[in-house]
């Protein structure tokens, strides 16, 4: 796979559960992290005393984070409302040449910043809150 531009990763939101996703912001930096907990089933007779894990038994989760500038006032307002209401909404992360991750996420962190001679910026972190789907590119 050839190198990809980081700016091509998109973060989209379905603010009112109508299955209509809107780009939230101009991401200047973004990251997605997948996790899978393990369940240790090692016992006294485990071969060579090596740890044994129970396949498929641990909880899976994902975390998304990004920073940049909001696309418009509506995107800023929708994101801010989700945070202050503690609402879980459907989000999409579109990763070029890889695929799309979609599902429910809750905003766990929302930070605003700005320099006196620059644009207001934000940082956003999301935690998965249910089953996610993956569609390959």
MDAnalysis code that builds the backbone (N, CA, C; Angstrom):
import MDAnalysis as mda
import numpy as np

u = mda.Universe.empty(411, n_residues=137, atom_resindex=np.repeat(np.arange(137), 3), trajectory=True)
u.add_TopologyAttr("name", ["N", "CA", "C"] * 137)
u.add_TopologyAttr("resid", np.arange(1, 138))
u.add_TopologyAttr("resname", ["UNK", "UNK", "UNK", "UNK", "UNK", "UNK", "UNK", "UNK", "UNK", "UNK", "UNK", "UNK", "UNK", "UNK", "UNK", "UNK", "UNK", "UNK", "UNK", "UNK", "UNK", "UNK", "UNK", "UNK", "UNK", "UNK", "UNK", "UNK", "UNK", "UNK", "UNK", "UNK", "UNK", "UNK", "UNK", "UNK", "UNK", "UNK", "UNK", "UNK", "UNK", "UNK", "UNK", "UNK", "UNK", "UNK", "UNK", "UNK", "UNK", "UNK", "UNK", "UNK", "UNK", "UNK", "UNK", "UNK", "UNK", "UNK", "UNK", "UNK", "UNK", "UNK", "UNK", "UNK", "UNK", "UNK", "UNK", "UNK", "UNK", "UNK", "UNK", "UNK", "UNK", "UNK", "UNK", "UNK", "UNK", "UNK", "UNK", "UNK", "UNK", "UNK", "UNK", "UNK", "UNK", "UNK", "UNK", "UNK", "UNK", "UNK", "UNK", "UNK", "UNK", "UNK", "UNK", "UNK", "UNK", "UNK", "UNK", "UNK", "UNK", "UNK", "UNK", "UNK", "UNK", "UNK", "UNK", "UNK", "UNK", "UNK", "UNK", "UNK", "UNK", "UNK", "UNK", "UNK", "UNK", "UNK", "UNK", "UNK", "UNK", "UNK", "UNK", "UNK", "UNK", "UNK", "UNK", "UNK", "UNK", "UNK", "UNK", "UNK", "UNK", "UNK", "UNK", "UNK", "UNK"])
u.atoms.positions = np.array([
    [0.854, -1.174, 0.000],
    [0.000, 0.000, 0.000],
    [0.900, 1.236, 0.000],
    [0.647, 2.175, -0.897],
    [1.450, 3.400, -0.919],
    [1.143, 4.288, 0.277],
    [2.024, 5.241, 0.529],
    [1.801, 6.193, 1.618],
    [0.496, 6.951, 1.389],
    [-0.151, 7.324, 2.497],
    [-1.430, 8.029, 2.421],
    [-1.326, 9.355, 3.146],
    [-2.132, 10.299, 2.699],
    [-2.179, 11.598, 3.369],
    [-3.024, 11.467, 4.638],
    [-2.475, 11.920, 5.751],
    [-3.192, 11.852, 7.024],
    [-4.495, 12.633, 7.005],
    [-4.545, 13.689, 6.218],
    [-5.748, 14.520, 6.189],
    [-6.929, 13.812, 5.546],
    [-6.685, 12.666, 4.883],
    [-7.773, 11.963, 4.210],
    [-8.614, 11.120, 5.155],
    [-8.193, 10.945, 6.399],
    [-9.017, 10.244, 7.370],
    [-10.154, 11.180, 7.786],
    [-11.382, 10.724, 7.612],
    [-12.551, 11.554, 7.918],
    [-13.267, 11.038, 9.147],
    [-13.799, 11.942, 9.934],
    [-14.628, 11.623, 11.087],
    [-15.998, 12.233, 10.834],
    [-17.018, 11.358, 10.781],
    [-18.373, 11.812, 10.465],
    [-19.319, 11.448, 11.592],
    [-20.385, 12.214, 11.720],
    [-21.369, 12.076, 12.794],
    [-22.780, 12.002, 12.213],
    [-23.602, 11.140, 12.804],
    [-25.041, 11.082, 12.512],
    [-25.739, 11.670, 13.739],
    [-25.898, 13.000, 13.812],
    [-26.336, 13.650, 15.050],
    [-27.750, 13.324, 15.487],
    [-28.631, 12.963, 14.555],
    [-30.030, 12.723, 14.940],
    [-30.514, 11.324, 14.557],
    [-29.591, 10.356, 14.439],
    [-29.925, 8.957, 14.155],
    [-30.806, 8.770, 12.925],
    [-30.514, 9.502, 11.856],
    [-31.263, 9.362, 10.604],
    [-30.443, 8.639, 9.547],
    [-29.289, 8.108, 9.941],
    [-28.367, 7.422, 9.039],
    [-27.826, 8.360, 7.962],
    [-27.780, 9.647, 8.295],
    [-27.200, 10.667, 7.427],
    [-25.962, 11.204, 8.126],
    [-24.795, 10.811, 7.635],
    [-23.541, 11.195, 8.276],
    [-23.008, 12.480, 7.661],
    [-22.521, 13.355, 8.545],
    [-21.964, 14.640, 8.130],
    [-20.536, 14.744, 8.643],
    [-19.653, 15.256, 7.804],
    [-18.282, 15.485, 8.244],
    [-18.298, 16.518, 9.360],
    [-17.657, 16.186, 10.471],
    [-17.698, 17.058, 11.640],
    [-16.677, 18.171, 11.559],
    [-15.470, 17.834, 11.130],
    [-14.422, 18.833, 11.248],
    [-13.311, 18.587, 10.259],
    [-12.498, 19.616, 10.090],
    [-11.267, 19.478, 9.326],
    [-10.199, 18.934, 10.252],
    [-9.969, 17.635, 10.192],
    [-8.994, 17.016, 11.085],
    [-7.580, 17.292, 10.611],
    [-6.785, 17.797, 11.492],
    [-5.375, 18.008, 11.164],
    [-4.534, 16.856, 11.702],
    [-5.027, 16.191, 12.708],
    [-4.370, 15.005, 13.248],
    [-5.472, 14.088, 13.767],
    [-5.343, 12.801, 13.535],
    [-6.373, 11.869, 13.977],
    [-5.753, 10.514, 14.274],
    [-6.485, 9.738, 15.073],
    [-5.984, 8.432, 15.484],
    [-7.152, 7.530, 15.830],
    [-7.023, 6.247, 15.501],
    [-8.000, 5.244, 15.917],
    [-7.230, 4.108, 16.563],
    [-7.771, 3.588, 17.645],
    [-7.097, 2.571, 18.431],
    [-8.089, 1.456, 18.721],
    [-7.734, 0.208, 18.388],
    [-8.572, -0.948, 18.681],
    [-7.936, -1.742, 19.817],
    [-8.763, -2.236, 20.725],
    [-8.274, -2.999, 21.874],
    [-9.090, -4.271, 22.034],
    [-8.453, -5.311, 22.552],
    [-9.140, -6.557, 22.872],
    [-8.572, -7.081, 24.189],
    [-9.419, -7.158, 25.203],
    [-8.986, -7.716, 26.484],
    [-8.799, -9.219, 26.336],
    [-7.957, -9.759, 27.165],
    [-7.733, -11.206, 27.135],
    [-8.294, -11.840, 28.400],
    [-8.619, -13.122, 28.295],
    [-9.060, -13.902, 29.444],
    [-8.043, -15.027, 29.623],
    [-7.314, -14.964, 30.719],
    [-6.248, -15.922, 31.011],
    [-6.864, -17.197, 31.595],
    [-6.625, -18.328, 30.927],
    [-7.152, -19.623, 31.407],
    [-6.007, -20.597, 31.706],
    [-4.829, -20.030, 31.999],
    [-3.675, -20.860, 32.321],
    [-3.967, -21.660, 33.589],
    [-3.526, -22.893, 33.599],
    [-3.744, -23.761, 34.760],
    [-2.480, -24.572, 35.036],
    [-2.526, -25.349, 36.067],
    [-1.371, -26.098, 36.532],
    [-0.794, -27.020, 35.459],
    [-1.615, -27.517, 34.557],
    [-1.151, -28.457, 33.543],
    [-0.940, -27.798, 32.174],
    [-0.887, -26.493, 32.117],
    [-0.633, -25.803, 30.847],
    [0.744, -26.209, 30.326],
    [0.836, -26.518, 29.043],
    [2.076, -27.007, 28.431],
    [3.219, -26.041, 28.680],
    [4.280, -26.537, 29.306],
    [5.474, -25.745, 29.557],
    [5.226, -24.527, 30.438],
    [4.104, -24.505, 31.142],
    [3.676, -23.384, 31.990],
    [3.532, -22.085, 31.193],
    [3.231, -22.223, 29.905],
    [2.967, -21.053, 29.076],
    [1.543, -20.592, 29.295],
    [1.362, -19.306, 29.243],
    [0.027, -18.730, 29.410],
    [-0.890, -19.212, 28.291],
    [-2.141, -19.496, 28.658],
    [-3.169, -19.866, 27.694],
    [-4.277, -18.825, 27.761],
    [-4.798, -18.456, 26.598],
    [-5.878, -17.473, 26.518],
    [-7.120, -18.118, 25.928],
    [-8.269, -17.648, 26.374],
    [-9.544, -18.112, 25.852],
    [-9.901, -17.255, 24.640],
    [-9.937, -17.877, 23.466],
    [-10.171, -17.139, 22.217],
    [-11.550, -16.478, 22.204],
    [-11.570, -15.217, 21.802],
    [-12.834, -14.497, 21.606],
    [-13.602, -14.154, 22.863],
    [-12.996, -14.292, 24.042],
    [-13.750, -14.103, 25.278],
    [-13.642, -12.695, 25.859],
    [-12.627, -11.957, 25.517],
    [-12.427, -10.639, 26.112],
    [-13.268, -9.558, 25.451],
    [-13.463, -8.473, 26.173],
    [-14.213, -7.333, 25.630],
    [-13.359, -6.593, 24.610],
    [-14.001, -6.155, 23.527],
    [-13.320, -5.370, 22.499],
    [-13.779, -3.922, 22.608],
    [-12.886, -3.011, 22.264],
    [-13.235, -1.595, 22.303],
    [-12.420, -0.840, 21.259],
    [-12.867, 0.368, 20.992],
    [-12.137, 1.242, 20.075],
    [-12.159, 2.651, 20.641],
    [-11.142, 3.401, 20.324],
    [-11.075, 4.803, 20.724],
    [-10.661, 5.615, 19.500],
    [-11.324, 6.720, 19.311],
    [-11.016, 7.643, 18.217],
    [-10.610, 8.969, 18.826],
    [-9.653, 9.626, 18.223],
    [-9.320, 10.971, 18.665],
    [-8.869, 11.785, 17.470],
    [-9.068, 13.072, 17.575],
    [-8.673, 13.949, 16.485],
    [-8.548, 15.370, 16.970],
    [-7.867, 16.160, 16.168],
    [-7.757, 17.582, 16.461],
    [-7.779, 18.337, 15.154],
    [-8.223, 19.550, 15.211],
    [-8.284, 20.366, 14.011],
    [-9.194, 21.553, 14.207],
    [-9.935, 21.892, 13.152],
    [-10.890, 22.996, 13.217],
    [-12.252, 22.483, 12.808],
    [-13.315, 22.992, 13.441],
    [-14.657, 22.564, 13.094],
    [-15.025, 23.060, 11.709],
    [-15.767, 22.230, 10.993],
    [-16.168, 22.548, 9.622],
    [-17.064, 23.772, 9.563],
    [-18.016, 23.846, 10.491],
    [-18.935, 24.981, 10.535],
    [-19.578, 25.044, 11.917],
    [-20.396, 26.063, 12.146],
    [-21.027, 26.266, 13.451],
    [-21.972, 25.114, 13.797],
    [-22.635, 24.537, 12.792],
    [-23.570, 23.431, 13.054],
    [-22.829, 22.195, 13.568],
    [-21.679, 21.889, 12.985],
    [-20.888, 20.742, 13.434],
    [-20.376, 20.976, 14.851],
    [-19.934, 22.199, 15.122],
    [-19.473, 22.559, 16.462],
    [-20.605, 22.394, 17.474],
    [-21.777, 22.904, 17.135],
    [-22.923, 22.831, 18.038],
    [-23.360, 21.391, 18.286],
    [-23.421, 20.563, 17.235],
    [-23.843, 19.168, 17.384],
    [-22.884, 18.407, 18.293],
    [-21.588, 18.622, 18.098],
    [-20.584, 17.945, 18.914],
    [-20.655, 18.403, 20.367],
    [-20.748, 19.696, 20.567],
    [-20.829, 20.253, 21.922],
    [-22.068, 19.737, 22.650],
    [-23.216, 19.668, 21.955],
    [-24.456, 19.179, 22.562],
    [-24.318, 17.721, 22.985],
    [-23.720, 16.897, 22.119],
    [-23.509, 15.489, 22.469],
    [-22.675, 15.360, 23.732],
    [-21.627, 16.176, 23.835],
    [-20.765, 16.105, 25.009],
    [-21.519, 16.494, 26.276],
    [-22.155, 17.650, 26.268],
    [-22.805, 18.134, 27.490],
    [-24.038, 17.318, 27.872],
    [-24.695, 16.703, 26.894],
    [-25.843, 15.841, 27.194],
    [-25.401, 14.421, 27.563],
    [-24.135, 14.087, 27.320],
    [-23.647, 12.733, 27.589],
    [-24.271, 11.703, 26.664],
    [-24.667, 12.144, 25.477],
    [-25.380, 11.295, 24.530],
    [-24.415, 10.426, 23.729],
    [-24.853, 9.223, 23.446],
    [-24.116, 8.319, 22.566],
    [-24.727, 8.460, 21.179],
    [-23.872, 8.617, 20.177],
    [-24.343, 8.803, 18.802],
    [-23.549, 7.897, 17.866],
    [-24.057, 7.736, 16.653],
    [-23.357, 6.947, 15.641],
    [-22.318, 7.823, 14.946],
    [-21.127, 7.281, 14.824],
    [-20.013, 7.965, 14.170],
    [-19.434, 7.039, 13.105],
    [-18.748, 7.627, 12.151],
    [-17.995, 6.888, 11.146],
    [-16.567, 7.410, 11.127],
    [-15.630, 6.495, 11.017],
    [-14.241, 6.852, 10.758],
    [-13.910, 6.241, 9.407],
    [-13.619, 7.089, 8.438],
    [-13.312, 6.620, 7.087],
    [-11.809, 6.704, 6.904],
    [-11.187, 5.537, 6.749],
    [-9.746, 5.433, 6.623],
    [-9.444, 5.070, 5.171],
    [-8.801, 5.961, 4.426],
    [-8.571, 5.718, 3.007],
    [-7.804, 4.426, 2.740],
    [-8.206, 3.725, 1.721],
    [-7.576, 2.470, 1.286],
    [-7.619, 1.374, 2.356],
    [-8.380, 1.565, 3.409],
    [-8.515, 0.575, 4.475],
    [-9.977, 0.208, 4.646],
    [-10.818, 1.204, 4.960],
    [-12.233, 0.940, 5.122],
    [-12.908, 1.934, 6.042],
    [-14.135, 1.595, 6.428],
    [-14.950, 2.459, 7.284],
    [-15.343, 1.710, 8.544],
    [-15.108, 2.337, 9.685],
    [-15.559, 1.816, 10.977],
    [-16.765, 2.657, 11.358],
    [-17.849, 1.978, 11.745],
    [-19.078, 2.698, 12.084],
    [-19.699, 2.090, 13.328],
    [-20.264, 2.952, 14.164],
    [-20.962, 2.472, 15.335],
    [-21.149, 3.549, 16.373],
    [-21.689, 3.153, 17.528],
    [-21.965, 4.113, 18.594],
    [-20.698, 4.480, 19.385],
    [-20.536, 5.770, 19.603],
    [-19.416, 6.283, 20.384],
    [-19.924, 7.371, 21.312],
    [-19.239, 7.532, 22.431],
    [-19.514, 8.641, 23.344],
    [-18.292, 9.545, 23.379],
    [-18.528, 10.850, 23.379],
    [-17.427, 11.806, 23.487],
    [-16.905, 11.764, 24.919],
    [-15.628, 11.465, 25.071],
    [-15.036, 11.384, 26.410],
    [-14.184, 12.599, 26.736],
    [-13.825, 13.362, 25.708],
    [-13.026, 14.555, 25.938],
    [-13.270, 15.534, 24.798],
    [-13.448, 16.797, 25.156],
    [-13.634, 17.863, 24.175],
    [-12.877, 19.078, 24.682],
    [-11.906, 19.533, 23.902],
    [-11.051, 20.635, 24.335],
    [-10.976, 21.680, 23.230],
    [-11.085, 22.933, 23.608],
    [-10.964, 24.049, 22.670],
    [-9.707, 24.840, 23.007],
    [-9.063, 25.372, 21.974],
    [-7.871, 26.196, 22.182],
    [-7.775, 27.204, 21.042],
    [-6.950, 28.199, 21.239],
    [-6.747, 29.176, 20.179],
    [-5.623, 30.127, 20.521],
    [-4.893, 30.512, 19.494],
    [-3.857, 31.526, 19.630],
    [-4.433, 32.873, 19.220],
    [-3.841, 33.926, 19.686],
    [-4.351, 35.259, 19.373],
    [-4.263, 35.573, 17.876],
    [-3.381, 34.880, 17.155],
    [-3.223, 35.170, 15.731],
    [-3.569, 33.963, 14.838],
    [-4.433, 33.068, 15.339],
    [-4.776, 31.879, 14.559],
    [-6.222, 31.458, 14.768],
    [-6.606, 30.377, 14.131],
    [-7.972, 29.852, 14.220],
    [-8.171, 29.113, 15.545],
    [-9.413, 29.091, 16.009],
    [-9.762, 28.277, 17.173],
    [-9.668, 26.813, 16.763],
    [-9.097, 26.009, 17.628],
    [-8.938, 24.586, 17.341],
    [-9.632, 23.768, 18.417],
    [-9.768, 22.472, 18.172],
    [-10.394, 21.578, 19.135],
    [-9.611, 20.278, 19.178],
    [-9.806, 19.532, 20.245],
    [-9.364, 18.146, 20.355],
    [-10.551, 17.358, 20.854],
    [-10.756, 16.185, 20.272],
    [-11.939, 15.374, 20.530],
    [-11.510, 13.936, 20.733],
    [-12.051, 13.275, 21.762],
    [-11.802, 11.849, 21.986],
    [-13.137, 11.142, 22.113],
    [-13.238, 9.970, 21.475],
    [-14.458, 9.169, 21.496],
    [-14.135, 7.762, 21.977],
    [-15.068, 7.153, 22.718],
    [-14.932, 5.770, 23.166],
    [-16.112, 4.972, 22.626],
    [-15.826, 3.779, 22.106],
    [-16.895, 2.945, 21.572],
    [-17.887, 2.597, 22.669],
    [-19.171, 2.526, 22.274],
    [-20.237, 2.285, 23.250],
    [-21.182, 1.201, 22.767],
    [-20.680, 0.269, 21.993],
    [-21.496, -0.820, 21.457],
    [-20.776, -1.476, 20.299],
    [-21.502, -2.326, 19.587],
    [-20.911, -3.080, 18.486],
    [-20.550, -2.166, 17.318],
    [-19.349, -2.378, 16.773],
    [-18.894, -1.609, 15.635],
    [-18.899, -2.502, 14.399],
    [-19.089, -1.873, 13.238],
    [-19.002, -2.609, 11.991],
    [-17.820, -2.100, 11.187],
    [-17.301, -2.965, 10.321],
    [-16.192, -2.595, 9.459],
    [-16.552, -2.930, 8.025],
    [-16.384, -1.962, 7.128],
    [-16.592, -2.166, 5.697],
    [-15.272, -1.881, 5.007],
    [-14.668, -2.894, 4.362],
    [-13.388, -2.659, 3.684],
    [-13.534, -1.677, 2.531],
    [-12.443, -0.981, 2.232],
    [-12.436, -0.002, 1.125],
    [-12.566, -0.731, -0.204],
])
